[in-house]
Amino acid sequence: MNRSTNYGKFFRHPLTSLIQNSLLYPVQLYTIDKRLHFKLDREEQKMAHEDCIFCKIIDGDIPSAKVYEDDKVYAFLDISQVTKGHTLVIPKEHTKNIYETPPETAKELFSRIPVIANAIRDAYQPLGINLLNNNEPVAEQSVFHLHVHLIPRYGDGDGYTPNWITHTEDYTSDDLQAVAKAINEQIKH
């Protein structure tokens, strides 16, 4: 079943049909480097639980290919299947992103990640796996319910291409210590 819709100049993406059918919150679509991005107004980012597509998946209102479920966590295949077995792992408690997630919810979520990752490894024998979590639109978060992508890796050209630009030469050892100190001073115990 083809879940994508042709938006002409927009990249074809599996979530576009959900957007078109108003199953997702209102978004403005635009492209950069042939990738679909979502530009959200500040108000639209304050998605309520009842409007959340992932909460609707948990509640069974929207079908999913469930990989794992217990009383705290739900995991299902990402409809984009960037690589075979690409899985999303989400807390059942609605929380927008890592910044707003209570530590106990994070503990429950992240304790399931190795179990699910090992199941993906055993089922498909990938060469490796990427864990990815996007927070806020600038980091390409498009669904405002905390989720972790488990993206199995099968080698070059498998569909996923992380793009890192190193800035090693931009920081001295003293600069790194200053950055670390500024972060450490903000940790609340």
N, CA, C and O of each residue as an XYZ file, in Angstrom:
756
protein
N       0.841     -1.183      0.000
C       0.000      0.000      0.000
C       0.878      1.235      0.000
O       1.764      1.351      0.847
N       0.667      2.147     -0.907
C       1.445      3.375     -0.973
C       0.815      4.414     -0.064
O      -0.291      4.889     -0.324
N       1.524      4.767      1.005
C       0.986      5.716      1.972
C       1.407      7.146      1.675
O       0.990      8.068      2.376
N       2.220      7.345      0.657
C       2.688      8.696      0.387
C       1.811      9.370     -0.658
O       1.140      8.713     -1.453
N       1.832     10.671     -0.635
C       1.056     11.477     -1.565
C       2.009     12.379     -2.318
O       2.954     12.900     -1.726
N       1.790     12.578     -3.598
C       2.664     13.430     -4.371
C       2.282     14.886     -4.159
O       1.191     15.313     -4.539
N       3.177     15.640     -3.556
C       2.961     17.056     -3.344
C       3.676     17.878     -4.405
O       4.059     19.022     -4.157
N       3.855     17.295     -5.589
C       4.505     18.010     -6.676
C       5.954     18.278     -6.363
O       6.796     17.384     -6.450
N       6.251     19.530     -5.992
C       7.641     19.896     -5.741
C       8.156     19.342     -4.418
O       9.360     19.398     -4.167
N       7.288     18.813     -3.570
C       7.713     18.275     -2.284
C       8.142     16.830     -2.430
O       7.598     16.082     -3.242
N       9.111     16.453     -1.643
C       9.599     15.083     -1.589
C       8.482     14.166     -1.119
O       7.719     14.527     -0.222
N       8.379     12.985     -1.714
C       7.353     12.020     -1.300
C       7.795     11.365     -0.007
O       8.868     10.765      0.050
N       7.001     11.469      1.005
C       7.328     10.965      2.330
C       6.114     10.264      2.905
O       4.995     10.741      2.713
N       6.289      9.148      3.606
C       5.142      8.405      4.133
C       4.238      9.213      5.055
O       3.044      8.923      5.131
N       4.757     10.207      5.753
C       3.909     10.987      6.647
C       3.023     11.989      5.911
O       2.090     12.530      6.504
N       3.298     12.248      4.627
C       2.516     13.260      3.931
C       1.048     12.883      3.826
O       0.185     13.760      3.873
N       0.742     11.587      3.683
C      -0.670     11.198      3.606
C      -1.357     11.407      4.945
O      -2.538     11.753      4.987
N      -0.634     11.200      6.039
C      -1.219     11.461      7.354
C      -1.500     12.949      7.527
O      -2.512     13.346      8.105
N      -0.572     13.767      7.006
C      -0.769     15.213      7.084
C      -1.979     15.610      6.246
O      -2.845     16.355      6.706
N      -2.031     15.110      5.021
C      -3.117     15.456      4.120
C      -4.469     15.030      4.696
O      -5.467     15.730      4.528
N      -4.497     13.891      5.369
C      -5.737     13.393      5.941
C      -5.994     13.919      7.347
O      -6.874     13.419      8.048
N      -5.229     14.928      7.763
C      -5.397     15.605      9.046
C      -5.248     14.683     10.249
O      -5.839     14.929     11.300
N      -4.462     13.625     10.097
C      -4.180     12.774     11.241
C      -3.010     13.328     12.045
O      -2.806     12.954     13.200
N      -2.248     14.218     11.430
C      -1.210     14.939     12.140
C      -1.678     16.370     12.351
O      -2.605     16.832     11.685
N      -1.050     17.052     13.259
C      -1.336     18.445     13.518
C      -0.972     19.288     12.305
O      -0.225     18.823     11.444
N      -1.479     20.521     12.211
C      -1.195     21.350     11.038
C       0.299     21.636     10.893
O       0.973     21.963     11.870
N       0.796     21.514      9.696
C       2.207     21.789      9.440
C       2.348     22.533      8.131
O       1.453     22.524      7.286
N       3.485     23.172      7.986
C       3.849     23.747      6.717
C       5.000     22.905      6.195
O       5.960     22.656      6.925
N       4.923     22.466      4.954
C       5.957     21.620      4.388
C       6.919     22.457      3.567
O       6.510     23.358      2.835
N       8.192     22.154      3.695
C       9.168     22.772      2.831
C      10.327     21.806      2.667
O      10.479     20.882      3.466
N      11.141     22.004      1.648
C      12.224     21.068      1.397
C      13.569     21.773      1.479
O      13.707     22.950      1.145
N      14.542     21.016      1.932
C      15.933     21.433      1.940
C      16.721     20.195      1.552
O      16.528     19.127      2.133
N      17.602     20.328      0.580
C      18.415     19.200      0.137
C      17.569     17.967     -0.154
O      17.970     16.853      0.182
N      16.409     18.146     -0.771
C      15.523     17.068     -1.187
C      14.979     16.246     -0.021
O      14.553     15.109     -0.220
N      14.986     16.792      1.176
C      14.405     16.110      2.323
C      13.193     16.895      2.784
O      13.175     18.124      2.718
N      12.179     16.180      3.252
C      10.975     16.812      3.751
C      11.215     17.279      5.175
O      11.741     16.538      6.006
N      10.830     18.496      5.443
C      10.942     19.049      6.787
C       9.601     19.614      7.199
O       8.752     19.894      6.353
N       9.413     19.780      8.464
C       8.191     20.314      8.998
C       8.503     21.603      9.725
O       9.343     21.625     10.624
N       7.832     22.677      9.343
C       8.013     23.958      9.996
C       6.767     24.204     10.826
O       5.661     24.298     10.293
N       6.949     24.307     12.108
C       5.820     24.411     13.020
C       5.814     25.747     13.734
O       6.858     26.245     14.154
N       4.639     26.317     13.866
C       4.501     27.505     14.685
C       4.634     27.096     16.138
O       4.387     25.939     16.478
N       5.021     28.024     17.002
C       5.185     27.738     18.425
C       3.913     27.130     19.022
O       3.996     26.182     19.803
N       2.754     27.655     18.671
C       1.485     27.143     19.200
C       1.265     25.700     18.780
O       0.780     24.887     19.567
N       1.620     25.378     17.547
C       1.401     24.037     17.038
C       2.304     23.013     17.709
O       2.002     21.820     17.704
N       3.416     23.473     18.290
C       4.323     22.567     18.965
C       3.736     22.074     20.279
O       4.181     21.052     20.802
N       2.767     22.764     20.814
C       2.158     22.398     22.088
C       1.049     21.384     21.853
O      -0.104     21.598     22.225
N       1.424     20.279     21.230
C       0.462     19.256     20.882
C      -0.087     18.612     22.145
O       0.673     18.173     23.008
N      -1.374     18.559     22.245
C      -2.013     17.908     23.384
C      -2.041     16.406     23.158
O      -1.977     15.934     22.023
N      -2.136     15.680     24.229
C      -2.184     14.213     24.165
C      -3.238     13.732     23.172
O      -2.973     12.818     22.392
N      -4.413     14.323     23.188
C      -5.497     13.844     22.321
C      -5.245     14.102     20.837
O      -5.908     13.503     19.990
N      -4.307     14.975     20.513
C      -3.973     15.268     19.123
C      -2.710     14.554     18.654
O      -2.302     14.713     17.504
N      -2.093     13.779     19.522
C      -0.791     13.176     19.233
C      -0.957     11.878     18.444
O      -1.656     10.963     18.880
N      -0.309     11.804     17.280
C      -0.406     10.608     16.444
C       0.154      9.383     17.155
O      -0.378      8.284     16.995
N       1.217      9.549     17.935
C       1.776      8.398     18.633
C       0.860      7.934     19.759
O       0.747      6.733     20.004
N       0.207      8.861     20.443
C      -0.774      8.466     21.465
C      -1.941      7.719     20.816
O      -2.478      6.774     21.394
N      -2.329      8.148     19.616
C      -3.399      7.448     18.892
C      -2.957      6.048     18.483
O      -3.773      5.126     18.451
N      -1.677      5.880     18.170
C      -1.155      4.549     17.855
C      -1.195      3.676     19.103
O      -1.634      2.528     19.041
N      -0.741      4.208     20.233
C      -0.767      3.459     21.493
C      -2.190      3.038     21.839
O      -2.422      1.907     22.266
N      -3.145      3.954     21.653
C      -4.551      3.683     21.979
C      -5.233      2.760     20.969
O      -6.360      2.324     21.202
N      -4.573      2.459     19.860
C      -5.151      1.586     18.840
C      -6.056      2.302     17.854
O      -6.722      1.656     17.045
N      -6.091      3.631     17.911
C      -6.917      4.406     16.977
C      -6.288      4.472     15.584
O      -6.990      4.657     14.590
N      -4.980      4.324     15.516
C      -4.246      4.296     14.253
C      -3.447      2.999     14.258
O      -2.766      2.712     15.242
N      -3.508      2.211     13.195
C      -2.785      0.935     13.180
C      -1.273      1.129     13.115
O      -0.782      2.137     12.607
N      -0.555      0.152     13.635
C       0.901      0.158     13.549
C       1.380     -1.284     13.461
O       0.634     -2.225     13.732
N       2.631     -1.433     13.078
C       3.273     -2.752     13.077
C       4.040     -2.853     14.390
O       5.210     -2.481     14.475
N       3.355     -3.365     15.414
C       3.911     -3.398     16.769
C       5.060     -4.387     16.858
O       4.968     -5.524     16.397
N       6.141     -3.924     17.463
C       7.329     -4.736     17.697
C       7.383     -5.172     19.156
O       7.790     -6.295     19.454
N       6.972     -4.288     20.071
C       7.090     -4.548     21.507
C       6.077     -3.684     22.249
O       5.775     -2.563     21.840
N       5.558     -4.231     23.355
C       4.672     -3.435     24.208
C       4.702     -3.993     25.620
O       4.685     -5.206     25.832
N       4.746     -3.080     26.579
C       4.511     -3.423     27.972
C       3.729     -2.264     28.588
O       3.202     -1.432     27.849
N       3.639     -2.185     29.887
C       2.806     -1.154     30.504
C       3.398      0.248     30.416
O       2.686      1.219     30.671
N       4.674      0.389     30.064
C       5.338      1.705     30.022
C       5.820      2.122     28.637
O       5.952      3.314     28.360
N       6.085      1.150     27.765
C       6.764      1.422     26.495
C       6.049      0.721     25.346
O       5.492     -0.364     25.509
N       6.074      1.365     24.179
C       5.502      0.798     22.958
C       6.544      0.985     21.858
O       7.127      2.062     21.736
N       6.780     -0.043     21.067
C       7.714      0.042     19.943
C       7.026     -0.474     18.697
O       6.311     -1.474     18.743
N       7.242      0.209     17.584
C       6.599     -0.154     16.325
C       7.487      0.259     15.166
O       8.359      1.115     15.311
N       7.256     -0.362     14.004
C       8.048     -0.034     12.830
C       7.720      1.368     12.339
O       6.554      1.751     12.252
N       8.761      2.125     12.020
C       8.584      3.433     11.388
C       8.066      3.173      9.979
O       8.610      2.332      9.264
N       7.013      3.892      9.572
C       6.441      3.641      8.249
C       7.392      3.998      7.114
O       7.201      3.553      5.983
N       8.416      4.799      7.406
C       9.373      5.143      6.349
C      10.370      4.025      6.083
O      10.948      3.971      4.997
N      10.589      3.127      7.049
C      11.569      2.046      6.928
C      12.824      2.518      6.202
O      13.167      2.015      5.132
N      13.505      3.497      6.806
C      14.754      4.008      6.243
C      15.677      2.841      5.937
O      16.334      2.812      4.896
N      15.721      1.881      6.849
C      16.349      0.587      6.590
C      15.401     -0.470      7.142
O      14.543     -0.168      7.971
N      15.558     -1.708      6.682
C      14.665     -2.777      7.121
C      14.786     -2.986      8.632
O      15.876     -3.226      9.152
N      13.651     -2.889      9.328
C      13.621     -3.038     10.773
C      13.654     -1.723     11.533
O      13.651     -1.728     12.764
N      13.685     -0.599     10.830
C      13.693      0.728     11.456
C      12.505      0.825     12.417
O      11.348      0.780     11.999
N      12.810      0.958     13.696
C      11.810      0.889     14.753
C      11.793      2.163     15.581
O      12.841      2.753     15.846
N      10.606      2.583     15.988
C      10.445      3.700     16.916
C      10.088      3.143     18.277
O       9.241      2.256     18.386
N      10.724      3.652     19.309
C      10.447      3.245     20.680
C       9.973      4.489     21.421
O      10.662      5.509     21.454
N       8.760      4.388     22.028
C       8.152      5.554     22.659
C       7.635      5.208     24.053
O       7.245      4.070     24.314
N       7.636      6.201     24.950
C       6.981      5.970     26.234
C       5.476      6.055     26.045
O       4.998      6.823     25.209
N       4.733      5.282     26.806
C       3.272      5.376     26.722
C       2.776      6.677     27.338
O       1.729      7.196     26.948
N       3.516      7.194     28.284
C       3.180      8.499     28.863
C       3.537      9.573     27.841
O       4.664      9.613     27.347
N       2.579     10.442     27.523
C       2.865     11.501     26.550
C       3.841     12.503     27.153
O       3.582     13.100     28.198
N       4.944     12.666     26.483
C       5.939     13.669     26.837
C       6.510     14.191     25.537
O       6.839     13.410     24.645
N       6.630     15.494     25.420
C       6.968     16.134     24.153
C       8.356     15.766     23.639
O       8.513     15.425     22.467
N       9.348     15.830     24.495
C      10.721     15.601     24.060
C      11.590     15.289     25.270
O      11.083     15.218     26.390
N      12.873     15.104     25.065
C      13.768     14.732     26.157
C      13.836     15.809     27.226
O      14.030     15.499     28.402
N      13.681     17.070     26.838
C      13.740     18.171     27.810
C      12.602     18.108     28.827
O      12.777     18.492     29.983
N      11.456     17.633     28.403
C      10.274     17.625     29.269
C       9.975     16.249     29.868
O       8.945     16.067     30.517
N      10.857     15.295     29.656
C      10.621     13.930     30.101
C      11.063     13.731     31.546
O      12.211     14.015     31.887
N      10.160     13.243     32.398
C      10.564     12.932     33.769
C      11.626     11.828     33.772
O      11.574     10.922     32.940
N      12.586     11.896     34.696
C      13.656     10.886     34.732
C      13.135      9.446     34.800
O      13.726      8.559     34.185
N      12.061      9.196     35.521
C      11.532      7.835     35.628
C      11.016      7.340     34.271
O      11.191      6.170     33.930
N      10.386      8.224     33.501
C       9.901      7.861     32.164
C      11.081      7.546     31.247
O      11.043      6.583     30.482
N      12.129      8.370     31.331
C      13.333      8.123     30.524
C      13.973      6.794     30.905
O      14.411      6.036     30.039
N      14.025      6.518     32.202
C      14.603      5.244     32.676
C      13.841      4.060     32.091
O      14.448      3.101     31.612
N      12.523      4.126     32.129
C      11.700      3.038     31.584
C      11.923      2.896     30.081
O      12.089      1.784     29.579
N      11.929      4.016     29.364
C      12.108      3.988     27.917
C      13.471      3.422     27.530
O      13.558      2.471     26.753
N      14.522      4.003     28.068
C      15.865      3.625     27.639
C      16.278      2.237     28.133
O      17.188      1.635     27.562
N      15.636      1.720     29.175
C      15.967      0.364     29.615
C      15.460     -0.686     28.623
O      15.947     -1.816     28.629
N      14.494     -0.336     27.775
C      13.972     -1.279     26.775
C      14.778     -1.265     25.483
O      14.695     -2.208     24.696
N      15.550     -0.219     25.256
C      16.284     -0.055     23.992
C      17.203     -1.245     23.693
O      17.156     -1.762     22.577
N      18.047     -1.711     24.648
C      18.911     -2.856     24.317
C      18.133     -4.124     23.978
O      18.553     -4.893     23.113
N      17.019     -4.348     24.641
C      16.198     -5.535     24.375
C      15.687     -5.508     22.932
O      15.774     -6.505     22.214
N      15.161     -4.372     22.524
C      14.601     -4.235     21.177
C      15.721     -4.242     20.131
O      15.583     -4.862     19.077
N      16.830     -3.550     20.424
C      17.974     -3.534     19.492
C      18.513     -4.941     19.268
O      18.837     -5.308     18.138
N      18.612     -5.727     20.325
C      19.093     -7.102     20.184
C      18.117     -7.965     19.397
O      18.531     -8.858     18.658
N      16.824     -7.702     19.555
C      15.827     -8.441     18.773
C      15.964     -8.112     17.285
O      15.862     -9.002     16.441
N      16.196     -6.839     16.964
C      16.426     -6.441     15.568
C      17.677     -7.135     15.038
O      17.679     -7.657     13.923
N      18.740     -7.138     15.840
C      19.986     -7.787     15.418
C      19.759     -9.273     15.147
O      20.216     -9.804     14.135
N      19.049     -9.936     16.059
C      18.824    -11.375     15.905
C      17.932    -11.690     14.697
O      18.112    -12.715     14.041
N      16.978    -10.812     14.410
C      16.057    -11.054     13.299
C      16.686    -10.779     11.941
O      16.411    -11.501     10.983
N      17.541     -9.731     11.833
C      18.005     -9.295     10.516
C      19.517     -9.216     10.350
O      19.994     -8.902      9.260
N      20.274     -9.488     11.391
C      21.741     -9.474     11.337
C      22.324     -8.212     10.690
O      23.167     -8.322      9.800
N      21.896     -7.017     11.115
C      22.537     -5.819     10.572
C      24.001     -5.762     11.010
O      24.403     -6.430     11.962
N      24.779     -4.962     10.308
C      26.191     -4.794     10.656
C      26.363     -3.885     11.867
O      27.402     -3.912     12.528
N      25.349     -3.085     12.154
C      25.356     -2.152     13.278
C      23.986     -1.534     13.420
O      23.041     -1.939     12.743
N      23.875     -0.555     14.298
C      22.588      0.124     14.499
C      22.850      1.553     14.957
O      23.759      1.805     15.748
N      22.046      2.482     14.454
C      22.086      3.865     14.933
C      20.892      4.101     15.832
O      19.781      3.661     15.536
N      21.125      4.801     16.938
C      20.049      5.281     17.800
C      19.952      6.770     17.564
O      20.960      7.476     17.597
N      18.739      7.256     17.326
C      18.556      8.660     16.988
C      17.351      9.206     17.733
O      16.294      8.577     17.775
N      17.521     10.390     18.324
C      16.426     11.081     18.985
C      16.505     12.548     18.606
O      17.520     13.198     18.859
N      15.446     13.081     18.001
C      15.392     14.479     17.571
C      14.509     15.264     18.533
O      13.430     14.805     18.908
N      14.966     16.443     18.929
C      14.211     17.271     19.860
C      14.102     18.694     19.329
O      15.108     19.379     19.145
N      12.874     19.127     19.087
C      12.530     20.450     18.574
C      12.725     20.509     17.053
O      13.504     19.737     16.493
N      12.022     21.418     16.399
C      12.060     21.489     14.929
C      13.458     21.676     14.344
O      13.762     21.102     13.299
N      14.306     22.455     14.984
C      15.650     22.672     14.449
C      16.433     21.363     14.384
O      17.355     21.232     13.580
N      16.073     20.399     15.221
C      16.713     19.079     15.222
C      15.880     18.069     14.433
O      16.112     16.863     14.525
N      14.918     18.555     13.663
C      14.074     17.760     12.773
C      13.080     16.864     13.497
O      12.705     15.812     12.978
N      12.642     17.270     14.703
C      11.554     16.545     15.357
C      10.269     16.904     14.631
O       9.944     18.082     14.483
N       9.535     15.892     14.178
C       8.301     16.152     13.431
C       7.065     15.647     14.159
O       5.956     16.086     13.854
N       7.224     14.747     15.104
C       6.119     14.301     15.949
C       6.524     14.626     17.375
O       7.564     14.175     17.854
N       5.697     15.410     18.047
C       6.071     15.929     19.359
C       5.604     15.021     20.489
O       4.828     15.403     21.365
N       6.121     13.803     20.420
C       6.008     12.783     21.463
C       7.386     12.134     21.451
O       7.829     11.641     20.414
N       8.058     12.130     22.577
C       9.407     11.587     22.652
C       9.473     10.235     21.950
O       8.627      9.370     22.178
N      10.467     10.057     21.106
C      10.672      8.773     20.443
C      12.142      8.593     20.078
O      12.860      9.551     19.792
N      12.557      7.343     20.100
C      13.920      6.984     19.744
C      13.844      6.088     18.508
O      13.124      5.090     18.486
N      14.599      6.466     17.490
C      14.706      5.652     16.278
C      15.803      4.617     16.481
O      16.903      4.958     16.916
N      15.519      3.378     16.175
C      16.522      2.325     16.088
C      16.636      2.006     14.602
O      15.718      1.444     14.005
N      17.772      2.369     14.013
C      17.955      2.243     12.572
C      19.055      1.220     12.301
O      20.241      1.526     12.428
N      18.655      0.002     11.928
C      19.663     -1.015     11.613
C      20.505     -0.573     10.418
O      20.001      0.057      9.489
N      21.788     -0.909     10.455
C      22.692     -0.521      9.373
C      23.202     -1.761      8.662
O      23.659     -2.717      9.289
N      23.113     -1.724      7.335
C      23.497     -2.867      6.512
C      24.683     -2.561      5.604
O      25.077     -3.413      4.808
N      25.248     -1.388      5.702
C      26.396     -1.018      4.881
C      26.109      0.243      4.087
O      25.009      0.792      4.147
N      27.104      0.696      3.347
C      26.951      1.900      2.523
C      25.769      1.762      1.583
O      25.549      0.702      0.997
N      25.018      2.827      1.442
C      23.880      2.830      0.533
C      22.645      2.142      1.076
O      21.732      1.830      0.312
N      22.595      1.898      2.377
C      21.433      1.203      2.945
C      20.232      2.114      3.186
O      19.160      1.638      3.559
N      20.402      3.417      2.977
C      19.280      4.335      3.124
C      19.461      5.388      4.195
O      18.733      6.381      4.206
N      20.412      5.201      5.096
C      20.635      6.185      6.160
C      22.027      6.759      6.026
O      23.005      6.022      5.898
N      22.111      8.081      6.058
C      23.392      8.751      5.918
C      23.520      9.862      6.951
O      23.052     10.976      6.715
N      24.141      9.582      8.088
C      24.376     10.675      9.038
C      25.431     11.625      8.469
O      26.342     11.198      7.759
N      25.304     12.880      8.778
C      26.224     13.887      8.248
C      26.848     14.640      9.417
O      26.203     15.499     10.018
N      28.079     14.328      9.736
C      28.791     14.981     10.830
C      29.848     15.907     10.260
O      30.595     15.533      9.355
N      29.905     17.087     10.782
C      30.972     18.021     10.442
C      31.743     18.255     11.730
O      31.204     18.811     12.686
N      32.983     17.840     11.759
C      33.761     17.995     12.985
C      34.312     19.411     13.097
O      34.606     20.073     12.101
N      34.441     19.844     14.334
C      34.993     21.170     14.628
C      36.170     21.041     15.585
O      36.412     21.918     16.415
N      36.888     19.952     15.460
C      38.017     19.665     16.346
C      39.018     20.813     16.387
O      39.516     21.173     17.453
N      39.304     21.373     15.245
C      40.300     22.452     15.156
C      39.800     23.765     15.745
O      40.598     24.673     15.980
N      38.487     23.886     15.991
C      37.912     25.124     16.500
C      38.005     25.259     18.020
O      37.764     26.338     18.561
N      38.354     24.164     18.713
C      38.349     24.168     20.176
C      39.696     23.743     20.731
O      40.242     22.704     20.361
N      40.217     24.565     21.624
C      41.415     24.177     22.364
C      40.980     23.317     23.539
O      39.789     23.184     23.819
N      41.938     22.747     24.209
C      41.638     21.972     25.418
C      40.949     22.853     26.460
O      40.019     22.407     27.133
N      41.403     24.105     26.595
C      40.767     25.042     27.535
C      39.325     25.350     27.127
O      38.443     25.442     27.982
N      39.085     25.508     25.825
C      37.716     25.742     25.340
C      36.808     24.575     25.717
O      35.690     24.781     26.189
N      37.290     23.349     25.509
C      36.492     22.164     25.836
C      36.197     22.106     27.338
O      35.086     21.763     27.743
N      37.182     22.439     28.147
C      36.957     22.452     29.593
C      35.912     23.502     29.978
O      35.096     23.261     30.868
N      35.930     24.650     29.323
C      34.951     25.710     29.604
C      33.539     25.282     29.203
O      32.577     25.551     29.923
N      33.419     24.623     28.066
C      32.122     24.126     27.617
C      31.602     23.068     28.596
O      30.438     23.102     28.992
N      32.462     22.142     28.976
C      32.075     21.087     29.922
C      31.653     21.689     31.258
O      30.670     21.246     31.851
N      32.377     22.682     31.735
C      32.051     23.329     33.015
C      30.692     24.018     32.942
O      29.899     23.920     33.878
N      30.414     24.721     31.830
C      29.122     25.417     31.685
C      27.964     24.428     31.714
O      26.924     24.709     32.311
N      28.131     23.288     31.086
C      27.064     22.264     31.115
C      26.932     21.674     32.510
O      25.830     21.542     33.041
N      28.077     21.320     33.100
C      28.069     20.710     34.429
C      27.401     21.608     35.460
O      26.697     21.117     36.342
N      27.610     22.902     35.361
C      27.016     23.841     36.324
C      25.487     23.888     36.229
O      24.822     24.341     37.161
N      24.934     23.424     35.114
C      23.484     23.446     34.936
C      22.815     22.122     35.329
O      21.588     22.027     35.325
N      23.607     21.111     35.665
C      23.040     19.821     36.066
C      22.442     19.948     37.446
O      23.103     20.345     38.406
N      21.170     19.599     37.518
C      20.435     19.683     38.778
C      20.365     18.296     39.392
O      19.845     17.362     38.782
N      20.890     18.169     40.596
C      20.922     16.853     41.255
C      19.731     16.659     42.141
O      19.595     15.611     42.772
